[in-house]
Amino acid sequence: REARELEATLVAHLHALGANGLWGAFEAPSGEGTREMALATLAAWAAAHPSAVSRKAALQALHKMAQAWLPDAANGELGEKVPGFCQFASDVIVRECCVSAVLRGDLDVRDAAGAAAVGEAVAFQRLAVERLGPAFANQLRDGLLTASLGLDPSLAAEYVAAVTSTAQTAHRDARAVVARCQKVVQGARPGMRRRPCKR
């Protein structure tokens, strides 16, 4: 119980730093060690924690970091505030935490806690596509979803469209597409190791 409480406190603290725009200390070279520890811990929890609630909280904190550190080309930001974060967001957070962990079936979209965690994964992918652009969307569709996870190209395209949608029913529609993709991935990759979540 104490370990769970400490986890919750750490995630809440990191989330609060992002919510209040206090990432500056992590961006400085002197904060590199703390930043790397925080990123590695949150990514590990988001990808493999046995609790869906904890995965959701970790993804929320990572989303706050991404809002601060992914360059916003639409507002004239071209360089990275934190060197290497764009690649980390693409290769680790999106690939391992948001896509592979969800589509291998760790999270049940029919369960409230699982659906909430999936919603955070979708929100992170939407932000990543907005900030990293069409090249990243193509990489997500063709490289990860089709080549690595075995989705049909049309279903992969539907997945990308669903996670980037801003329609009023976007969350519900994304959960439905995720559920279909889970069945395909589990059928195409039966040996893929799952880490099912409890509440």
Summary of the structure (lengths in Angstrom):
residues: 199
radius of gyration: 16.3
end to end distance: 14.6
largest distance: 46.7
contacts: 641
relative contact order: 0.12
helix: 75%
strand: 1%
